[in-house]
Amino acid sequence: MDARTVTIPHLGRVEGHGGIFVKIVGDKVHEVNMDIYEGSRYYEALLKGKHFLEVQGIITRVCAICSANHTVAALTALEKALGIEPPDRIHRLRGLLLLGATIESHALHVFALALPDFLGFDSVLGMAAKFPAEVAFALKLKQLGNRIQELIGGRAVHPVNTLVGGFGKLPSKAELAKVRAELLATLDPLMATVSLVKTLDVPEWGQQPTVYVALRPYDRSFFRFRGVAICTSKGEEYPLEQYRDVIREFTVEHSHAKHSALASGETYMVGSLARLKLWGDRLVGRAKEAFDTLFPKGHVDNILTNNWAQLVELVHCIERGVEVCDLLLDMPEAKSELVDYEVRAGRGVGAIEVPRGTLFHEYEIDDDGRVVMANVITPTAQNLANTERDLRSAVEFLIRRDGKKADPAKLRTSLEMIARAYDPCISCSVHVVRTDE
Amino acid sequence: MPARSAPAVLVVGLGNSLMGDDGAGIAVVARLRAGTLPQGCRAEPGDTDSLRILSLWRGEPEVWLVDALLKRSAPGTVHRLLHDEILSVPQPHAAAHFLSLPENLRWMAHAEPAMAAIRYRLWGIEPARIGVGEGLTHDVARAVERVAEEIREALAGAR
């Protein structure tokens, strides 16, 4: 029987180093691997024995694009371990920092990485001749995300102003007002992109029923990126502290990153599409308008629409960013805000929704504040098994539709689009050593 | 836009100082910042994201870049590229959030048309070791000193 392989040695336009290998025998798909060969990072092992005050400065360097997200997740977990309740201003500022990180990440992914595929260009610069305004806007939006992170975190990448218990320096009202105005100015061009995207067809080979997982937002009525419980699209809900029982990690030979499945053995998806599936009905304002425009029949089980979900979330981030600026502007101006606390032994879990999905950090510290155990589960590691499942489904669909005539080049492009739709951050996903075993 | 008669220059060091010799550009900028630069000239770390030049730029007509550059020559070799050579460097996408340097320079010029007038120069230092860990190898550290001195003299000459 004829056997053939489709190999993508280096997956382009994703963060980090990975590839795809598919083996087809006759008209059956025998093997689908998303090979992750980015070197392992061992960050969790590095943290063991370190003082808790060193944690965020180390763990933030797991990745440049996700540095603010890892910072907030780590601080949340450590503060739980120490029994610290951050006051409202700290909560709001961290929220604004996360919104800035999501704006930066989604702007790049939607405009520079995904849209060229859908519009038939090989890169964002190739798009510039036909879509000059969108290409220019994309960079300005990304820069706005960077500026927000710089204002709150002290610098655009690897924040230094974010501390256990608060912030070393707070932004002035003038700085917040400037960011607010810049956020507002992006809404109309962003909605113009929604109108453009509405005209694009989404290929059906991305369709596949999926289990989705996302955090229940802390706010009972609205769409938020920080949450209080782990929820699945099957109607299950678990406390954050039970995340290790909900998410079963396992290793596979072809990947330096662990894979994940639910206790039932089902693979699942985290990220923008999962958040919209579970909580999209809580969107308001122009984000709701964007959701209704891009998902006129409601949520769709097609991973390629994760790119559209990211666009909806971009609109949400802009509107929510303006709201948070207003809340902060209503507070009395202060130079810094740090909560007093005493060092004690404890254990804490921090879970937040970040651009690629749910990010878990857990730390246990001893009486002297030294890290005894550290554990990080990234969204990309959670999505890898589901990515392979969707890759297999796409290949099977295309073989069924096109038979042996299936064009290898088109097959490769289709596979790359599936993998890119997840917006994998491979750099974050490879850190396979845990210190509690 | 700086208001002065002599052309202002922005020097940007690119690279990751936690990845051995990849931090050569950052080290050159650190040396320049340790001394006094001519009025209107600045030296800034750009880290690993050349798109940050958009945020760092304040209208300078010249932007000089310093980075590690692999050309399979002896470690510490200094490669000097002029504007057109930089923009024609064949470089594919490195990763999702780090497009290549020529792509990013073009993207910034598209987003901010005033940046299209910038004239770029690049000092590229051939690395010996790019891997996890701080510190430069001996040859690269010597090259960093030479490049910092050369840029300092060039800045003085440009005034």
Interface residues (C-beta under 8 A of the other chain):
Chain A: G12 R13 V14 E15 G16 H17 R61 A64 I65 S105 L108 H109 A112 L113 S123 V124 L125 A128 P132 V135 A136 F137 A138 L139 K140 K142 Q143 N146 R147 E150 A156 V157 D423 C425
Chain B: L18 D47 T48 D49 L51 R52 L54 S55 P92 H93 A95 A96 H97 L99 E103 R106 W107 M108 H110 A111 E112
